[in-house]
Amino acid sequence: MSHRPQVISHVRKVADREVEEKLGVSAVQAKLATDDEHAQTLWEALRENRKAVMWSMLISMTIIMEGCVILPSE
């Protein structure tokens, strides 16, 4: 079983090298950035994207409140 991490590491290096040869260095950097984002916890993502989260909440609440105004009250 101790062989498995070495094999996975080797496969990852070969795959990264192949991507770099085909698409260039920027593709490898994009892949690393994506991997970093996927490894984030919920709180880390919320903290780093605070403005986007607030904007999304503002737009969502605006749409919800507009729907409440349009619905007839009884």
Secondary structure, 3 states (H helix, E strand, C coil): CCHHHHHHHHHHHHHHHHHHHHHCHHHHHHHHHHHHHHCCCHHHHHHHCHHHHHHHHHHHHHHHHHHHHHCCCC
